[in-house]
């Protein structure tokens, strides 16, 4: 046990040589620390090299974009998965390649064979709606605000306040004008019925009150019956003691005359009855028509009383956007310019008292004609009393009394009829001859303008020079899940009032869409500007088949999506016609000194239609037109396409845009990725203590792994356009 004590004393208690041992231990620890630190620094350098090489490789890979779609401001990798792998691996390896020669290499970072790959994200191809919209917005974020501010806020929207007012007025006036026409037509029918009743009453007056100037047995009126009744009675009721013989032949002649008298009396009373019933029926028809006319007048009153909430909602954002313009256009009309028309809109209304008074007068006439003791029943009684079976019981005095009673009843009935006729002939319907002539002029001018428009549309649709291209687009569109745009340009082409209302509804949609987009979602406005800036619209310098080529009507196709030559251009011209009419209608209303009431509406319609036809002819020459009145703002065909793009569904335009791009570039957007991920594995040789370095990896100090004497680095990089 002594050797144990000596050992314990020497190594634990005895201090001789302790410093040396301490120094050795410290030196060993320092060596380990420095060795690990050196490898750690080398690992950091290797990770940086691998990261930079991977980023350079992914950038180089994505620099191989499709040059054709680049002309549309879009980027998509060209080469597919295999091409991406080749470029990525080559560039990554080149960046880590060690130069040859005898020199000190602090790190020897090297790629691991088979572990340098890329992954193409199929969900982010250029055909993805969100992806292409993002690239479009990036392309347009500096161009679009300037274009929108110049063409929309400072131009089109400058009249939004006045257009709102015209929209509300048009909605009201179109309806009340239509009802006013129907009312006046009914009143004209009432007048005709009353004239017919008055004519029959006059004829009846002749039959009842005419002078007795006919000889027996002829009967022309009631007084003839009274005058000849005694002669008739002498024949049919002979006195006792009349002799026969040679008077028999004479008696037969008298009997024949008596029979003729009976027939003539029956014919007269039948005619009187027919005339009286005609008076009654005409009066009833007039009353029914008058009530219908009153109903139309009530509709006018109710329409005027309706609120204007819808117009306020449609134009609120457009007006707000226009007021935010930096340089508002001078000379733009406001709602105050239409005050005269607004105030005079009640001119369409007829006084309700007129209908009340006229109905009362007609009812009085009907009562006089068919009441319990009225003209018609009295004539029927007279007809029965003077029938062949009862006429022999009549007497001159009795017939005289009945004649007087008939006369008084006829006079009373005719008096009411004449008063009713005088009332309607003296009424002012607010649609005088000048107004009716202006309405006819508006209808004629609308027919001419529609004929001109139809000619342009039919000529455009007849051109089939580029139908193959449209057929190809139709096939492409199914791939991009597009759709044909539902037409918003249908309107009544027969009636100017209905046409005005339909045209204003199109304008309402345009201004509502513009306002909503500019206030709530300008991205859609930028997409519209992208379409206008990167695609061609109809070229008016071209004609025939060349004018219908797809390359000259790309914007129209993207807007409407119709798959036949000329059809999209025709749709644009139809909407342009309606829009220009609405603006010209506003201009007609806004002119100083414009008359008010029904005539003003008819005049404004005809004036707007004529001006619209002129505008359409100017547009077809490829020339700009003044947007509104004296407003110093010229507009071209493309400016109106900008408006129509706002009106049509965004979800359908994007697929059609992609279809046109593929058709033009022959580049399949479903095979052009915009997002690629790269994964690499590189390694670096460890100089010291790989096992210690491995332990650091397990503690999450290092991200890589150690295998044998090499440290393996994994890097992942992403890149998108």
C-alpha positions as CSV (number, residue, x, y, z in Angstrom):
1,X,0.0,0.0,0.0
2,X,3.1,2.2,0.3
3,X,3.3,2.7,-3.4
4,X,-0.2,4.0,-3.5
5,X,0.5,6.6,-0.8
6,X,3.6,7.6,-2.6
7,X,1.7,8.0,-5.9
8,X,-1.1,10.0,-4.3
9,X,1.4,12.3,-2.7
10,X,3.4,12.8,-5.8
11,X,0.5,13.6,-8.1
12,X,-1.9,15.2,-5.7
13,X,0.0,16.8,-2.9
14,X,3.4,17.3,-4.4
15,X,3.4,20.5,-6.5
16,X,6.5,19.8,-8.4
17,X,5.8,19.7,-12.2
18,X,2.1,20.9,-11.8
19,X,2.6,23.9,-14.1
20,X,3.9,21.7,-16.9
21,X,0.9,19.5,-16.7
22,X,-1.5,22.4,-16.6
23,X,0.2,24.0,-19.6
24,X,-0.1,20.8,-21.5
25,X,-3.8,20.5,-20.8
26,X,-4.4,24.1,-21.7
27,X,-2.4,23.8,-24.9
28,X,-4.4,20.7,-25.9
29,X,-7.7,22.5,-25.3
30,X,-6.5,25.5,-27.3
31,X,-5.4,23.3,-30.1
32,X,-8.8,21.6,-30.2
33,X,-10.6,25.0,-30.1
34,X,-8.4,26.5,-32.8
35,X,-8.8,23.4,-35.0
36,X,-12.6,23.4,-34.7
37,X,-12.7,27.2,-35.2
38,X,-10.6,26.9,-38.3
39,X,-12.9,24.3,-39.7
40,X,-15.9,26.3,-38.6
41,X,-14.6,29.3,-40.5
42,X,-13.9,27.1,-43.5
43,X,-17.5,25.7,-43.3
44,X,-18.9,29.3,-43.2
45,X,-16.9,30.2,-46.3
46,X,-18.0,27.0,-48.0
47,X,-21.7,27.7,-47.2
48,X,-21.3,31.2,-48.5
49,X,-19.7,29.9,-51.7
50,X,-22.5,27.3,-52.1
51,X,-25.2,29.9,-51.5
52,X,-23.8,32.4,-53.9
53,X,-23.2,29.8,-56.5
54,X,-26.8,28.5,-56.1
55,X,-28.2,32.1,-56.4
56,X,-26.1,32.8,-59.4
57,X,-27.2,29.5,-61.0
58,X,-30.9,30.2,-60.4
59,X,-30.6,33.8,-61.8
60,X,-28.8,32.5,-64.8
61,X,-31.4,29.8,-65.3
62,X,-34.3,32.4,-65.2
63,X,-32.4,34.7,-67.5
64,X,-33.3,32.3,-70.2
65,X,-36.8,33.7,-70.6
66,X,-39.0,33.6,-73.7
67,X,-38.1,36.6,-75.9
68,X,-41.4,36.6,-77.7
69,X,-43.7,37.1,-74.7
70,X,-41.1,39.6,-73.4
71,X,-42.4,42.0,-76.0
72,X,-45.7,42.0,-74.1
73,X,-43.9,42.9,-70.9
74,X,-44.2,39.3,-69.6
75,X,-41.5,36.8,-68.5
76,X,-41.6,33.0,-68.5
77,X,-38.7,30.5,-68.5
78,X,-38.2,28.8,-71.8
79,X,-36.7,25.3,-71.7
80,X,-38.8,23.3,-69.3
81,X,-37.6,21.1,-66.5
82,X,-34.8,19.6,-68.3
83,X,-33.5,22.9,-69.6
84,X,-33.7,24.4,-66.1
85,X,-31.7,21.5,-64.7
86,X,-29.0,21.7,-67.3
87,X,-28.4,25.5,-66.9
88,X,-28.7,25.4,-63.1
89,X,-26.2,22.5,-62.8
90,X,-23.7,24.0,-65.3
91,X,-23.7,27.4,-63.7
92,X,-23.5,26.1,-60.1
93,X,-20.6,23.8,-61.0
94,X,-18.8,26.6,-62.9
95,X,-19.1,28.9,-59.9
96,X,-17.5,26.3,-57.5
97,X,-14.9,25.1,-60.0
98,X,-11.4,25.3,-58.5
99,X,-8.7,26.9,-60.6
100,X,-5.9,24.6,-61.6
101,X,-2.4,25.3,-60.3
102,X,-0.1,24.9,-57.3
103,X,-1.6,27.3,-54.7
104,X,-3.0,27.2,-51.2
105,X,-6.7,26.4,-51.1
106,X,-8.4,27.5,-47.9
107,X,-11.7,25.7,-48.9
108,X,-12.3,23.2,-51.6
109,X,-16.1,23.5,-51.9
110,X,-17.3,21.0,-54.5
111,X,-20.8,20.0,-55.8
112,X,-22.0,16.6,-55.0
113,X,-22.8,14.6,-58.1
114,X,-26.5,14.0,-58.7
115,X,-27.6,16.4,-56.1
116,X,-27.9,19.7,-58.0
117,X,-31.5,19.9,-59.2
118,X,-34.3,22.4,-60.0
119,X,-38.1,22.1,-59.5
120,X,-40.6,24.0,-61.7
121,X,-43.7,25.1,-59.9
122,X,-46.6,24.0,-62.2
123,X,-49.0,26.1,-60.2
124,X,-47.2,29.3,-61.2
125,X,-47.0,29.0,-65.0
126,X,-47.5,32.2,-66.9
127,X,-51.0,31.0,-67.7
128,X,-51.9,31.3,-64.0
129,X,-54.4,34.2,-63.7
130,X,-52.8,35.6,-60.5
131,X,-49.3,35.3,-62.0
132,X,-50.0,37.0,-65.3
133,X,-52.0,39.8,-63.5
134,X,-49.0,40.4,-61.2
135,X,-46.6,40.7,-64.2
136,X,-49.1,43.0,-66.0
137,X,-49.3,45.3,-63.0
138,X,-45.5,45.4,-62.6
139,X,-45.3,46.4,-66.3
140,X,-47.9,49.1,-66.0
141,X,-47.4,50.6,-62.5
142,X,-45.5,53.6,-63.9
143,X,-47.3,53.9,-67.3
144,X,-51.0,53.4,-66.3
145,X,-51.5,56.1,-63.7
146,X,-50.4,58.8,-66.2
147,X,-52.7,57.4,-69.0
148,X,-55.7,57.0,-66.7
149,X,-55.3,60.5,-65.2
150,X,-55.1,62.1,-68.6
151,X,-57.8,60.2,-70.5
152,X,-60.3,59.4,-67.7
153,X,-60.2,61.6,-64.7
154,X,-59.5,64.8,-66.6
155,X,-61.7,64.0,-69.5
156,X,-64.5,61.5,-69.4
157,X,-65.2,61.8,-65.7
158,X,-65.4,65.6,-65.9
159,X,-69.0,65.2,-67.1
160,X,-69.9,62.5,-64.6
161,X,-72.0,64.9,-62.4
162,X,-74.0,66.1,-65.4
163,X,-74.3,62.6,-66.9
164,X,-75.7,61.4,-63.6
165,X,-78.4,64.0,-63.8
166,X,-79.2,63.2,-67.4
167,X,-79.3,59.5,-66.5
168,X,-81.9,60.2,-63.8
169,X,-83.8,62.6,-66.2
170,X,-83.7,60.1,-69.1
171,X,-84.9,57.3,-66.9
172,X,-87.8,59.5,-65.8
173,X,-88.5,61.3,-69.1
174,X,-88.3,58.2,-71.3
175,X,-90.9,56.5,-69.2
176,X,-93.2,59.5,-68.8
177,X,-92.8,60.5,-72.5
178,X,-93.9,57.0,-73.4
179,X,-96.8,57.2,-71.0
180,X,-97.6,60.7,-72.2
181,X,-97.8,59.4,-75.8
182,X,-100.1,56.5,-74.7
183,X,-102.2,58.9,-72.7
184,X,-102.6,61.3,-75.6
185,X,-103.4,58.4,-78.0
186,X,-106.1,57.3,-75.6
187,X,-107.4,60.8,-75.3
188,X,-107.5,61.0,-79.1
189,X,-109.6,57.8,-79.1
190,X,-111.8,59.4,-76.5
191,X,-112.3,62.4,-78.7
192,X,-113.1,60.2,-81.7
193,X,-115.6,58.2,-79.6
194,X,-117.3,61.4,-78.4
195,X,-117.4,62.7,-82.0
196,X,-119.0,59.5,-83.0
197,X,-121.5,59.8,-80.1
198,X,-122.2,63.4,-81.1
199,X,-122.7,62.4,-84.7
200,X,-125.2,59.7,-83.8
201,X,-126.9,62.1,-81.4
202,X,-127.3,64.6,-84.3
203,X,-128.7,61.8,-86.5
204,X,-131.1,60.9,-83.7
205,X,-132.1,64.6,-83.4
206,X,-133.1,64.6,-87.1
207,X,-135.1,61.4,-86.7
208,X,-136.9,62.7,-83.6
209,X,-137.2,66.5,-84.3
210,X,-137.3,66.6,-88.0
211,X,-140.2,68.5,-89.7
212,X,-143.2,66.5,-90.9
213,X,-143.0,67.0,-94.6
214,X,-143.5,63.4,-95.9
215,X,-146.7,62.1,-97.5
216,X,-148.4,59.0,-96.3
217,X,-147.2,56.3,-96.0
218,X,-143.6,57.6,-96.1
219,X,-142.0,58.2,-92.7
220,X,-138.7,60.1,-92.1
221,X,-139.1,61.1,-88.5
222,X,-141.3,60.9,-85.5
223,X,-143.3,64.0,-86.5
224,X,-144.2,62.2,-89.7
225,X,-145.8,59.4,-87.6
226,X,-147.8,62.0,-85.6
227,X,-148.9,63.8,-88.7
228,X,-150.0,60.6,-90.5
229,X,-151.4,58.5,-87.7
230,X,-155.0,59.7,-88.3
231,X,-154.9,58.7,-92.0
232,X,-153.5,55.3,-90.9
233,X,-156.2,54.8,-88.3
234,X,-158.9,55.7,-90.9
235,X,-157.8,52.7,-92.9
236,X,-157.2,50.1,-90.2
237,X,-160.2,51.1,-88.1
238,X,-162.9,51.8,-90.7
239,X,-166.3,53.4,-89.7
240,X,-169.4,51.3,-89.6
241,X,-171.5,51.4,-92.8
242,X,-168.7,51.7,-95.2
243,X,-170.0,50.3,-98.5
244,X,-168.3,47.6,-100.5
245,X,-168.4,47.2,-104.3
246,X,-166.5,49.6,-106.4
247,X,-164.6,50.9,-103.3
248,X,-163.2,47.4,-102.7
249,X,-160.2,48.0,-105.1
250,X,-159.6,51.4,-103.5
251,X,-159.8,49.8,-100.0
252,X,-157.1,47.2,-101.0
253,X,-154.8,50.0,-102.0
254,X,-155.4,51.8,-98.7
255,X,-154.7,48.5,-96.9
256,X,-151.4,48.2,-98.7
257,X,-150.4,51.8,-97.8
258,X,-151.3,51.0,-94.1
259,X,-149.0,48.0,-94.2
260,X,-146.3,50.2,-95.8
261,X,-146.8,52.8,-93.1
262,X,-146.4,50.1,-90.4
263,X,-143.2,48.9,-92.0
264,X,-141.8,52.4,-92.3
265,X,-142.6,53.2,-88.7
266,X,-140.9,50.0,-87.6
267,X,-137.8,50.9,-89.8
268,X,-137.7,54.4,-88.3
269,X,-138.0,53.2,-84.7
270,X,-135.4,50.5,-85.3
271,X,-133.0,53.1,-86.7
272,X,-133.7,55.4,-83.7
273,X,-133.0,52.5,-81.4
274,X,-129.7,51.7,-83.2
275,X,-128.6,55.3,-83.1
276,X,-129.5,55.7,-79.4
277,X,-127.6,52.5,-78.5
278,X,-124.6,53.7,-80.6
279,X,-124.6,56.9,-78.6
280,X,-124.6,54.9,-75.4
281,X,-121.9,52.5,-76.5
282,X,-119.7,55.3,-77.8
283,X,-120.0,57.0,-74.4
284,X,-119.1,53.8,-72.5
285,X,-116.1,53.2,-74.8
286,X,-115.1,56.8,-74.3
287,X,-115.3,56.5,-70.5
288,X,-113.2,53.3,-70.5
289,X,-110.6,54.9,-72.7
290,X,-110.6,58.0,-70.6
291,X,-109.9,55.9,-67.5
292,X,-107.0,54.3,-69.3
293,X,-105.6,57.7,-70.2
294,X,-106.0,58.8,-66.6
295,X,-104.0,55.7,-65.6
296,X,-101.1,56.7,-67.9
297,X,-101.2,60.2,-66.4
298,X,-101.1,58.8,-62.9
299,X,-98.0,56.7,-64.0
300,X,-96.4,60.0,-65.1
301,X,-97.1,61.6,-61.7
302,X,-95.7,58.6,-59.8
303,X,-92.6,58.4,-62.0
304,X,-91.8,62.0,-61.3
305,X,-92.2,61.4,-57.6
306,X,-89.8,58.5,-57.6
307,X,-86.4,59.0,-55.9
308,X,-83.1,59.1,-57.7
309,X,-81.2,56.8,-55.4
310,X,-79.9,54.4,-58.2
311,X,-78.3,57.2,-60.1
312,X,-76.6,58.5,-57.0
313,X,-75.2,55.1,-56.3
314,X,-74.0,54.5,-59.8
315,X,-72.1,57.8,-60.1
316,X,-70.9,58.4,-56.6
317,X,-67.4,56.9,-57.1
318,X,-67.1,58.4,-60.6
319,X,-67.8,61.9,-59.3
320,X,-65.4,61.4,-56.3
321,X,-62.7,60.3,-58.7
322,X,-63.3,63.2,-61.1
323,X,-63.0,65.7,-58.2
324,X,-59.6,64.2,-57.4
325,X,-58.2,65.3,-60.8
326,X,-55.1,67.5,-60.6
327,X,-56.1,69.6,-63.6
328,X,-59.9,69.4,-64.0
329,X,-61.2,70.2,-67.5
330,X,-62.8,73.6,-67.8
331,X,-66.1,73.9,-69.5
332,X,-67.5,70.6,-68.2
333,X,-71.2,70.8,-67.5
334,X,-72.6,70.3,-64.0
335,X,-76.0,69.2,-62.8
336,X,-77.0,72.9,-62.5
337,X,-77.0,73.2,-66.3
338,X,-80.0,70.9,-66.4
339,X,-82.1,72.8,-63.9
340,X,-84.5,74.1,-66.5
341,X,-85.4,70.7,-67.8
342,X,-85.6,69.3,-64.3
343,X,-88.1,72.1,-63.2
344,X,-90.2,71.8,-66.4
345,X,-90.6,68.0,-66.2
346,X,-94.0,68.4,-64.7
347,X,-95.2,69.9,-68.0
348,X,-95.8,66.3,-69.1
349,X,-98.6,66.1,-66.4
350,X,-102.2,66.9,-67.2
351,X,-104.4,68.3,-64.4
352,X,-106.2,65.5,-62.6
353,X,-109.3,67.8,-62.4
354,X,-109.7,67.5,-66.2
355,X,-110.1,63.7,-66.0
356,X,-112.5,64.0,-63.0
357,X,-114.7,66.6,-64.7
358,X,-114.7,64.8,-68.1
359,X,-115.6,61.5,-66.5
360,X,-118.4,63.2,-64.6
361,X,-119.8,64.7,-67.8
362,X,-119.6,61.4,-69.7
363,X,-121.3,59.6,-66.9
364,X,-124.1,62.2,-67.0
365,X,-124.5,61.5,-70.7
366,X,-124.5,57.8,-70.1
367,X,-127.2,58.2,-67.4
368,X,-129.2,60.4,-69.7
369,X,-128.9,57.8,-72.5
370,X,-129.6,54.5,-70.6
371,X,-131.0,55.5,-67.2
372,X,-134.3,54.1,-65.9
373,X,-136.2,56.9,-67.8
374,X,-133.4,57.6,-70.3
375,X,-133.3,57.9,-74.0
376,X,-132.6,54.3,-74.9
377,X,-135.3,52.6,-72.8
378,X,-137.8,55.3,-73.9
379,X,-137.1,54.6,-77.6
380,X,-137.5,50.9,-76.9
381,X,-140.9,51.6,-75.3
382,X,-141.8,53.8,-78.3
383,X,-140.7,51.1,-80.7
384,X,-143.0,48.6,-78.9
385,X,-145.9,51.0,-78.8
386,X,-145.6,51.7,-82.5
387,X,-145.3,48.1,-83.5
388,X,-147.7,46.8,-86.1
389,X,-149.7,45.0,-83.5
390,X,-150.2,48.0,-81.3
391,X,-150.1,51.0,-83.7
392,X,-153.9,50.9,-84.3
393,X,-154.4,51.6,-80.6
394,X,-152.4,54.9,-80.9
395,X,-153.8,58.4,-81.1
396,X,-152.5,61.6,-82.3
397,X,-152.5,63.2,-78.9
398,X,-150.7,60.2,-77.3
399,X,-148.0,60.2,-80.0
400,X,-147.6,63.9,-79.7
401,X,-146.8,63.5,-76.0
402,X,-144.4,60.7,-76.7
403,X,-142.7,62.8,-79.4
404,X,-142.2,65.6,-76.9
405,X,-140.8,63.2,-74.3
406,X,-138.4,61.7,-76.9
407,X,-137.3,65.2,-77.9
408,X,-136.5,66.2,-74.3
409,X,-134.5,63.1,-73.6
410,X,-132.6,63.4,-76.9
411,X,-131.9,67.1,-76.1
412,X,-130.6,66.2,-72.6
413,X,-128.4,63.4,-73.9
414,X,-127.0,65.4,-76.8
415,X,-126.3,68.3,-74.5
416,X,-124.1,66.2,-72.2
417,X,-122.3,64.7,-75.2
418,X,-121.6,68.1,-76.7
419,X,-120.3,69.4,-73.4
420,X,-118.0,66.4,-73.0
421,X,-116.7,66.8,-76.6
422,X,-116.1,70.5,-76.1
423,X,-114.1,69.7,-72.9
424,X,-111.7,67.3,-74.6
425,X,-111.4,69.5,-77.7
426,X,-110.4,72.4,-75.6
427,X,-107.8,70.6,-73.4
428,X,-104.1,71.1,-73.8
429,X,-102.2,67.8,-73.8
430,X,-98.7,69.4,-73.9
431,X,-97.9,67.5,-77.0
432,X,-98.8,70.0,-79.7
433,X,-98.2,69.5,-83.4
434,X,-94.7,70.9,-83.2
435,X,-93.8,68.3,-80.5
436,X,-95.4,65.5,-82.6
437,X,-93.4,66.6,-85.7
438,X,-90.2,66.6,-83.6
439,X,-91.0,63.1,-82.3
440,X,-91.6,61.9,-85.9
441,X,-88.3,63.5,-86.9
442,X,-86.5,61.7,-84.0
443,X,-88.0,58.4,-85.2
444,X,-86.9,59.1,-88.8
445,X,-83.4,60.1,-87.8
446,X,-83.0,57.1,-85.5
447,X,-84.1,54.8,-88.4
448,X,-81.5,56.5,-90.7
449,X,-78.7,56.3,-88.0
450,X,-79.5,52.6,-87.2
451,X,-79.5,51.9,-91.0
452,X,-76.0,53.4,-91.3
453,X,-74.8,51.5,-88.2
454,X,-76.3,48.2,-89.5
455,X,-74.6,48.8,-92.8
456,X,-71.2,49.2,-91.0
457,X,-71.9,46.1,-88.8
458,X,-73.0,44.0,-91.7
459,X,-70.1,44.9,-93.8
460,X,-67.7,44.1,-90.9
461,X,-69.4,40.7,-90.3
462,X,-69.4,39.9,-94.0
463,X,-65.6,40.0,-94.1
464,X,-64.2,36.5,-93.5
465,X,-60.6,37.0,-94.5
466,X,-59.1,36.0,-91.1
467,X,-61.7,33.5,-89.9
468,X,-59.0,30.8,-89.5
469,X,-57.3,32.9,-86.9
470,X,-60.5,33.3,-84.9
471,X,-61.1,29.6,-85.1
472,X,-57.6,29.0,-83.7
473,X,-58.3,31.5,-80.9
474,X,-61.5,29.7,-80.0
475,X,-59.5,26.5,-79.5
476,X,-56.8,28.3,-77.5
477,X,-59.4,30.0,-75.3
478,X,-60.8,26.7,-74.1
479,X,-57.3,26.0,-72.7
480,X,-57.2,29.3,-70.8
481,X,-60.8,28.8,-69.6
482,X,-62.1,32.0,-71.2
483,X,-65.6,32.8,-72.2
484,X,-67.5,34.9,-74.7
485,X,-68.5,38.2,-73.2
486,X,-72.2,38.6,-72.7
487,X,-73.4,41.6,-74.8
488,X,-74.3,44.7,-72.9
489,X,-75.0,46.6,-76.0
490,X,-78.5,45.5,-76.8
491,X,-81.0,48.3,-77.1
492,X,-84.3,49.2,-78.6
493,X,-83.8,50.5,-82.1
494,X,-87.4,51.2,-82.9
495,X,-88.5,53.8,-80.3
496,X,-86.4,56.9,-79.5
497,X,-87.6,57.0,-75.9
498,X,-86.7,53.4,-75.3
499,X,-83.4,53.8,-77.2
500,X,-82.5,56.8,-75.0
501,X,-83.2,54.8,-71.8
502,X,-81.2,51.8,-73.0
503,X,-78.3,54.0,-74.1
504,X,-78.2,55.7,-70.7
505,X,-78.1,52.3,-69.0
506,X,-74.9,51.5,-70.9
507,X,-73.4,54.8,-69.8
508,X,-74.5,54.1,-66.2
509,X,-72.6,50.8,-66.3
510,X,-69.5,52.5,-67.7
511,X,-69.3,55.3,-65.2
512,X,-70.2,53.0,-62.3
513,X,-67.4,50.6,-63.3
514,X,-64.9,53.4,-63.8
515,X,-65.7,55.0,-60.4
516,X,-65.7,51.7,-58.5
517,X,-62.4,50.6,-60.1
518,X,-60.6,54.0,-59.6
519,X,-61.7,54.3,-56.0
520,X,-61.6,50.6,-54.9
521,X,-59.4,48.7,-57.3
522,X,-57.1,50.5,-59.6
523,X,-55.4,47.2,-60.6
524,X,-58.3,46.5,-63.0
525,X,-57.7,49.9,-64.6
526,X,-54.0,49.1,-65.1
527,X,-54.9,45.8,-66.7
528,X,-57.2,47.7,-69.1
529,X,-54.3,50.1,-70.0
530,X,-52.0,47.1,-70.5
531,X,-54.5,45.7,-73.1
532,X,-54.6,49.1,-74.9
533,X,-50.9,49.6,-74.8
534,X,-49.8,46.1,-76.0
535,X,-52.5,45.1,-78.5
536,X,-53.8,46.7,-81.7
537,X,-57.3,48.0,-82.2
538,X,-59.3,48.5,-85.4
539,X,-57.3,50.4,-88.0
540,X,-59.6,52.7,-90.0
541,X,-57.0,53.2,-92.6
542,X,-57.5,49.6,-93.7
543,X,-60.5,48.3,-95.6
544,X,-62.1,45.1,-96.7
545,X,-60.6,41.8,-95.6
546,X,-57.5,43.6,-94.2
547,X,-59.7,45.7,-91.8
548,X,-61.2,42.5,-90.4
549,X,-57.8,40.8,-89.6
550,X,-57.3,39.7,-86.1
551,X,-54.1,41.7,-85.9
552,X,-56.1,44.9,-86.5
553,X,-58.8,44.0,-84.0
554,X,-57.0,42.5,-81.0
555,X,-58.4,44.9,-78.4
556,X,-61.9,44.4,-79.6
557,X,-61.5,40.6,-79.4
558,X,-60.1,40.7,-75.9
559,X,-63.1,42.9,-74.9
560,X,-65.9,40.9,-76.4
561,X,-64.5,37.5,-77.4
562,X,-66.6,36.9,-80.5
563,X,-65.1,34.3,-82.8
564,X,-65.9,35.7,-86.2
565,X,-64.3,38.3,-88.4
566,X,-65.7,41.8,-87.8
567,X,-68.1,40.7,-85.0
568,X,-66.0,42.3,-82.2
569,X,-65.6,45.5,-84.1
570,X,-69.3,45.6,-84.8
571,X,-70.0,45.1,-81.0
572,X,-67.6,48.0,-80.2
573,X,-69.3,50.3,-82.8
574,X,-72.7,49.4,-81.3
575,X,-71.7,50.4,-77.9
576,X,-69.9,53.5,-79.2
577,X,-73.1,54.6,-81.0
578,X,-75.1,54.2,-77.7
579,X,-72.5,56.0,-75.7
580,X,-72.1,59.0,-78.1
581,X,-75.9,59.3,-78.2
582,X,-76.0,59.6,-74.4
583,X,-73.3,62.3,-74.4
584,X,-74.9,64.2,-77.2
585,X,-78.3,64.0,-75.4
586,X,-76.5,65.6,-72.4
587,X,-75.1,68.3,-74.7
588,X,-78.6,69.0,-76.2
589,X,-80.0,69.4,-72.7
590,X,-77.2,71.6,-71.6
591,X,-77.4,74.3,-74.3
592,X,-78.4,77.7,-73.0
593,X,-82.0,78.7,-73.8
594,X,-83.1,75.1,-74.4
595,X,-86.8,74.8,-74.3
596,X,-88.4,72.6,-71.6
597,X,-91.1,70.0,-71.4
598,X,-92.3,67.5,-74.0
599,X,-91.0,69.5,-77.0
600,X,-87.6,69.9,-75.4
601,X,-87.3,66.1,-74.9
602,X,-88.3,65.4,-78.5
603,X,-86.0,68.1,-79.8
604,X,-83.1,66.8,-77.7
605,X,-83.7,63.2,-79.0
606,X,-83.6,64.3,-82.6
607,X,-80.6,66.6,-82.1
608,X,-78.7,63.9,-80.3
609,X,-79.4,61.3,-82.9
610,X,-78.3,63.6,-85.8
611,X,-75.1,64.5,-83.9
612,X,-74.4,60.9,-83.1
613,X,-74.6,59.9,-86.7
614,X,-72.1,62.7,-87.6
615,X,-69.8,61.5,-84.8
616,X,-69.9,57.9,-86.1
617,X,-69.0,59.0,-89.6
618,X,-66.1,61.0,-88.3
619,X,-64.8,58.1,-86.2
620,X,-65.0,55.8,-89.2
621,X,-62.6,58.2,-91.0
622,X,-60.1,57.6,-88.2
623,X,-60.4,61.2,-86.9
624,X,-61.0,62.3,-83.3
625,X,-64.2,64.0,-82.2
626,X,-64.9,66.6,-79.5
627,X,-66.1,64.7,-76.4
628,X,-68.7,67.2,-75.3
629,X,-70.0,70.6,-76.5
630,X,-67.3,73.2,-76.1
631,X,-65.2,71.0,-73.9
632,X,-61.6,71.2,-75.1
633,X,-61.1,67.4,-75.0
634,X,-60.7,65.4,-78.2
635,X,-61.5,61.7,-78.1
636,X,-60.5,58.9,-80.5
637,X,-61.9,55.4,-81.1
638,X,-59.3,54.0,-78.7
639,X,-60.4,56.3,-76.0
640,X,-63.9,54.8,-76.2
641,X,-62.4,51.3,-76.2
642,X,-60.8,52.2,-72.9
643,X,-64.3,52.9,-71.5
644,X,-65.8,49.7,-72.9
645,X,-63.0,47.7,-71.3
646,X,-64.2,49.0,-67.9
647,X,-67.7,47.7,-68.6
648,X,-66.7,44.1,-69.4
649,X,-65.8,41.3,-67.1
650,X,-62.2,41.1,-66.0
651,X,-62.3,37.3,-65.6
652,X,-63.0,36.8,-69.3
653,X,-60.5,39.4,-70.6
654,X,-57.4,37.8,-69.0
655,X,-57.9,34.4,-70.7
656,X,-58.6,36.1,-74.0
657,X,-55.4,38.1,-73.6
658,X,-53.4,35.0,-73.0
659,X,-55.0,33.4,-76.1
660,X,-54.0,36.3,-78.3
661,X,-50.5,36.3,-76.9
662,X,-50.0,32.6,-77.7
663,X,-51.6,33.1,-81.1
664,X,-49.2,35.9,-81.9
665,X,-46.0,34.4,-80.4
666,X,-46.7,30.7,-80.8
667,X,-45.6,30.4,-77.2
668,X,-47.7,28.1,-74.9
669,X,-48.1,30.1,-71.7
670,X,-49.1,26.9,-69.9
671,X,-45.5,25.7,-70.4
672,X,-43.7,28.9,-69.4
673,X,-42.9,28.7,-65.7
674,X,-42.4,31.9,-63.7
675,X,-41.2,30.3,-60.4
676,X,-38.3,27.8,-60.1
677,X,-36.7,26.3,-57.0
678,X,-33.1,25.0,-57.0
679,X,-31.6,22.5,-54.5
680,X,-27.9,21.8,-54.2
681,X,-25.6,19.8,-52.1
682,X,-21.9,20.7,-51.8
683,X,-19.1,19.5,-49.5
684,X,-15.9,20.7,-48.1
685,X,-13.0,18.6,-46.6
686,X,-12.5,19.0,-42.8
687,X,-8.9,19.5,-41.7
688,X,-9.2,18.7,-38.1
689,X,-11.4,16.6,-35.8
690,X,-14.4,15.8,-38.0
691,X,-16.0,14.0,-35.1
692,X,-16.1,17.2,-33.0
693,X,-17.5,19.1,-35.9
694,X,-20.1,16.4,-36.3
695,X,-21.2,16.9,-32.7
696,X,-21.7,20.6,-33.4
697,X,-24.0,19.7,-36.3
698,X,-26.1,17.7,-33.9
699,X,-26.5,20.7,-31.6
700,X,-27.9,22.8,-34.4
701,X,-24.9,25.1,-34.4
702,X,-24.2,23.9,-37.9
703,X,-26.9,23.0,-40.5
704,X,-24.9,20.5,-42.4
705,X,-23.8,16.9,-41.8
706,X,-20.4,15.3,-41.5
707,X,-19.6,12.1,-43.3
708,X,-16.2,10.7,-42.9
709,X,-13.9,13.8,-43.2
710,X,-16.2,16.0,-45.3
711,X,-18.9,18.4,-44.3
712,X,-22.0,18.4,-46.5
713,X,-24.0,21.6,-47.2
714,X,-27.6,21.7,-48.4
715,X,-28.9,24.9,-50.0
716,X,-32.3,25.8,-51.5
717,X,-33.0,28.9,-53.6
718,X,-36.1,30.2,-55.2
719,X,-36.6,32.7,-58.0
720,X,-39.7,34.2,-59.7
721,X,-40.3,36.9,-62.3
